[in-house]
Amino acid sequence: MSEKMEIDLVAISLLLWRHRLWVLLVTVVVTAAAAYYAFTTPPTYRAEVVTTEVREQPMGGAAAIANQLSGLVNLSNLGLGGDRNERDAEAVLESRRLISEFITRNNLLPQLSPGSNKPRTLWRAVQQFQKNVLSIRQDPRRGITSLSVEWTDPATAARWANGLVALANELVRMHAMEEAQRNIAYLSTQAERTNDVDLRRVIFNLIENETKTLMMANGRPEYAFRTVDPAVPPEIRSAPHRTMLLATGLAVGLLLGGMLVLAWDWVRRQRLRLRGIAS
């Protein structure tokens, strides 16, 4: 068995050597195609900003008492609690709303569809941005979130990465302020409708907590995400990897050339066998 395999390997090696020019030609063509792609594709640069999520202090006993009194006054629809804005922050970075708002504010549709007379729709621009431009990586163990932007201009990539985090903070902050204002208005109405002293005290405690939330949102730009390491314009491109592309093209060319020679030889031998049977 091993002797037959050795003979086959020798025969294959001799066959490939006899047709080495064809193998070389295929290798040169494939490597040239890989080189053309590597040196004509515009380089892209990756800018990354590292953030941590801002944790709010829990509301404490007021929220627990409010849950106990929810049967007397409908407080369940207020969304009270320290994890309210944390839940918002967890989803806002990956939301279509954030990217859509960012593209609209910065008028990025022409940049996302270069060389096209017809501008890309906002829906398709968001799809492209999520798939090819934006990358979000979370590390729950360390409690950090890394947001990366890949673009052909390093300064633009860094500006977009920092701008996305700033816009995410703004959206979460505005939502928290609007919700706090609605809650204060609702609680004030409920306080006017009840004569129960204990219930009024709890409601006023809740109003106080919502007022604190409103004041904190007004005075803290980094409301949901605190920037640990802002993005800076990178000096080294992230793609294309020219050396890897050339090495891959060379390997694929050699493999493809050898497979074509073996396939041609197998077809030739089958034809000879059929001719022998026919004769």
Buried (B, 14 or more C-beta within 10 A) or exposed (E): EEEEEEEEEEEBEEBBEEBBEBBEBBBBBBBEBBBEBBEEEEEBBBBBBBBBBBEBEEBEEBBEBBEEBEEEBEBEEBBBBBEBBBEBBBEBBBBEEBBBBBBEEEEBBEBBBEEEEEEBEBEEBBBBBBEEBBBEEBEEEEEBBBBBBBBBBBEBBBBBBBBBBBBBBBBBBEBBBEBBBBBBEBBEEBBEEEEEEEBBEBBBBBBBBBBBBBEBBEEEEBBBBBBEEBBBEBEEBBBBEBEEBBEBBBBBBBBBBBEBBBEEBEEEEEEEEEEEEEE
